[in-house]
Amino acid sequence: MSFRALLFSPNVPISPPDSISTRNKPNPSRSVFRVRVNSSHCSRLFRVSVSDNSCERRRRRSWKVHADVREIAESIRKSVKFKDALNDVVSSEEVLDCSVPWWEQFPKRWVIVLLCFSAFLLCNMDRVNMSIAILPMSAEFNWNPATVGLIQSSFFWGYLLTQIAGGIWADTVGGKSVLGFGVVWWSIATALTPVAAKLGLPFLLVVRAFMGVGEGVAMPAMNNILSKWVPVAERSRSLALVYSGMYLGSVTGLAFSPFLIHQFGWPSVFYSFGSLGTVWFALWLNKVLKFNLTESGLFCVLPWLTMAFSANLGGWIADTLVSKGLSVTTVRKIMQSIGFLGPAFFLTQLSHVNSPAMAVLCMACSQGTDAFSQSGLYSNHQDIAPRYSGVLLGLSNTAGVLAGVFGTAATGYILQHGSWDDVFKVSVGLYLVGTVVWNLFSTGEKILD
């Protein structure tokens, strides 16, 4: 039996509605109901058992019941008084658990994944804003290209220091605390960047290095968190979603930075982006290539947006291949090969383009295929040693950060004596070497328990 009931208290006796069909039960002196009481926060269901004597007393006290009958399966022998308003009454002899709001029914592991996604979104927003702000800053402080390269490189000094240390820390005390620390630390450093820049170049270099310290623990901490929360069958897509937060963070940072700079000045980028870290933490406990500043930021959005899409696409493809029986080793080699050879190919095409639009298209395709690495290298740490995945990612990312330390500074030097073609040639060479090494030595089998 199922009907909706609205109870009032005027002294009018009532009897069961005529439309309710009745059948005799083995025990006619007892009626059993399963009752749902709705509130603004929750719907609770409990069992109510009523005997003939109690029903007689309730009839004498006379309650009025309005019923919208959907389906009647049991008989109602007597009228019943209830203290609270009822929405649903379902006959049964079983007790149901409390139903909860839909957001509380959302799988906990995906809540964790989404929080990591948002942390990585902030991570790259705070990182890439310097790429836009460096233009008016260099004009104001008279920085030459070598100084600009040094400033961009200083971030990686701190980033290098905390890769392994962050992994050990995350595997020791848990990724939740470490990730929270990282977000707060780099957010404070971001907000202090304008102050440091006005104090002098050494102060700016130190603050940027401090920012790298905070962001350096993010990836090992996230890897530790997901290794405990996400099963193997969902590993690639969850990692892809989290890492796509980095790419969307670049999209967001590069899209909003030019607007903020034009409207409020370059310091506003660091103040506004840095303050967003406090929001996350509370939930967790004028030219480039002849573009003006706004056009530069908007053109830079496309490659990162492509990475966000490609990372998730690669994650679904990888998980599908594994579920169809392809070995994890083969899948990781395929995805990482795409992540290496795709960018190498599109970088070689940059020397043949003669328009900014085509250059951006090549970079978008290059970075889009690079995002397949999330289903290759970045998933592989959890494959080979789930227990030490945080440390392993810290180790491998340390090697990657070396490219940031030396590569960013070297790029400024190369551009003073050569061109972007020379920079891209070095990148292509590294991609090709990486492809060979990965396919010769990588494995998806567990090595350490």
Salt bridges, closest charged atoms under 4 A:
ASP52 OD1 - ARG77 NE 3.98
GLU56 OE2 - LYS78 NZ 3.21
ASP88 OD1 - ARG4 NH1 3.22
ASP88 OD2 - ARG36 NE 3.58
GLU215 OE1 - ARG127 NE 3.08
GLU234 OE1 - ARG109 NE 2.72
ASP319 OD2 - ARG237 NE 3.06
ASP383 OD1 - ARG235 NH1 3.52
ASP383 OD2 - ARG332 NE 2.57
